[in-house]
Amino acid sequence: MIKIGILGAGRVGEAFLKGLKPLHEEGKIFVAASHRRLERREELGRKYSLKIFSSNDELVQSSDIVIITLKPDQFRALSESMKRKALFKDKTVISVMAGITLDELRDKGGIEKAFRIMPTLGVINQNGLMAMCASSHVEPQDWIDVESILSALGDVIRLEEDKFAAFTALGGSGPAYVALIMESLIDSGVTIGLSRSISKKIVDHLFLSLVGLVEIYEHPIYLREAVMSPNGTTAQGLLCLETAAVKGNIIQAVIKAYQRAREME
C-alpha cells in the first residue's frame, strides 16, 4: 500500500485530502497530512477521519509519496533544514507550489525525485485539471503511480515546465476571470428588471450548459454564430462588447497574469 503524506493542509491540501479519502477508505492507499495548528489538526481529523501529524518531519518519514502544498515562502523558510536532514531522500515528491521550479526543489530542498503540478481550482470538487512535469530522476512506474493518484482529483496533462506560467495564467487564474463575467451578467439582469435570484439562476444555467454546447458546436465561434441572427439582440449585444474591446482586454489580462507568473519563478 502506497503511503501518501500531504505536507501543509491548507485549502489546497484539504482538497487533496478530500479527493484521496475514497482511495484511502478502499484500502488502495494510506493518506495522512500535517499542520502546525492544533485546532486545524483537530478539525481535519474530525472531518476526514485521517491521521494529521503535528510534525512535518514525522509525516515525511512515514510516507512514500509526499505532496507539498505549502506556500512558497513557507517552503523556502524550511527548505534548508529539510535538505540538511536529507528528509526527502528516496521519497517521491509532488509539489503544488506556484513558482517553485524543479531545480529549486532539488537545490534548496534536496529533492531529486520530484513532480511539479499546477492544479485548477476544480480539484476542490474533484473536477480539476492538473498540469504535470517531472525531474529526470523519475522512473516510468513513478509516472503511472502518480497519475493514478492524481486522477482522483480530475484530469492530468503532461506539460513542459516552461509552459507552467502559461497554464497558471489561464487555468489557475481563469476562475477569477469567469467569476467576474458571471457577476457582471447577474448584475445586468438585475439592471433590466429581473430579481437577483432569477438573474443568478439564468447565469448559472448558461455556464453549466456551456461546455456541453461547445462540444456540440465544436468551437466557441460556431456557438456564437448559432445564437446570433442578423440585426438581432445578440448582434447588438456583441457589437457593444467588441466596441469596448472586451475580447482584447481579456487576452491582455491573461498576458499580464502570465508575465507575473514568470516573474515569480
Sequence and secondary structure as in RCSB ss.txt:
>XXXX:A:sequence
MIKIGILGAGRVGEAFLKGLKPLHEEGKIFVAASHRRLERREELGRKYSLKIFSSNDELVQSSDIVIITLKPDQF
RALSESMKRKALFKDKTVISVMAGITLDELRDKGGIEKAFRIMPTLGVINQNGLMAMCASSHVEPQDWIDVESIL
SALGDVIRLEEDKFAAFTALGGSGPAYVALIMESLIDSGVTIGLSRSISKKIVDHLFLSLVGLVEIYEHPIYLRE
AVMSPNGTTAQGLLCLETAAVKGNIIQAVIKAYQRAREME
>XXXX:A:secstr
 EEEEEE  SHHHHHHHHHHHHHHHTTSEEEEEE S HHHHHHHHHHH  EEES HHHHHHT SEEEE   HHHH
HHHHHHHHHTTTTTT EEEE  TT  HHHHHHHH   SEEEEEE GGGGGT EEEEEEE TT  HHHHHHHHHHH
GGGEEEEE  GGGHHHHIIIIITHHHHHHHHHHHHHHHHHHTT  HHHHHHHHHHHHHHHHHHHHHHSSHHHHHH
HH  TTSHHHHHHHHHHHTTHHHHHHHHHHHHHHHHHHH 
